[in-house]
Amino acid sequence: MRQLLCSVALIAVATIAHAQDTRTDTIYRCTDARGALTIQNGTPCPKGSRQQVQTIEAPMVIPRYEAPPAIVTRVPEPPPEPAPVEPERPQAPPPARLDDAQRLPPPPLYQCNTWDNDHYLSEDPEPKPRCVALQTTGLAGDPNRAGGQACEMKYDLCARVPDGAACEGWKQRQREIESTWRYAPGNDKPWLQDEFARVTKILNDTTCGG
């Protein structure tokens, strides 16, 4: 008995659901006195017309399809690439400081005098001679009409700087090279920089740097 009641209940629910989903239309077929046929939906025929009524099930109205809202998924931005790390350059070790017992005297240095009473410091005891131009004259003794050129070889006289003054002489030479280097043309700067570094090393590694 309980099973029968459940079946009847299910049939009733299905019938109600079908009734809710089904829509009926009433069609009126009207024939007037002249025999003209008119078909009307839901409106009865006018008076004086022969009327035939027919009830039909209208097709179920299907709701218009609406696309579901788009789901926007935010894609996380990739993290920025790390900046390239430059490898550390090996640091040159500082020059080892020599003990005073290991230091030697500086190389010999010479004070040189030119033919025109100029003087300079040199590491060469016998500098190359220089050709000093001589004034020439024409056959009549006019210097403005000289027909040739002539020069005289001049030698610089050099003497070794005493040992007690050698360090001061090397420091003076370092100052002279530095001054020349700072005001020299571009082509001469690299050579003078190397020369300045060489003289500085002599001062640091000998008894002058103790």
Salt bridges, closest charged atoms under 4 A:
ASP25 OD1 - ARG23 NH1 3.03
GLU66 OE2 - ARG64 NH2 3.86
ASP100 OD1 - ARG103 NE 3.56
GLU123 OE2 - ARG173 NE 3.52
GLU123 OE2 - ARG198 NH2 2.48
ASP142 OD2 - ARG145 NE 3.93
GLU152 OE1 - LYS154 NZ 3.41
ASP156 OD2 - ARG130 NH2 2.71
ASP163 OD1 - ARG160 NH2 3.62
GLU168 OE2 - ARG175 NH2 3.66
GLU178 OE2 - ARG182 NH2 2.88
GLU195 OE2 - ARG173 NH2 3.55
GLU195 OE2 - ARG198 NH2 2.58
ASP205 OD2 - LYS201 NZ 2.81
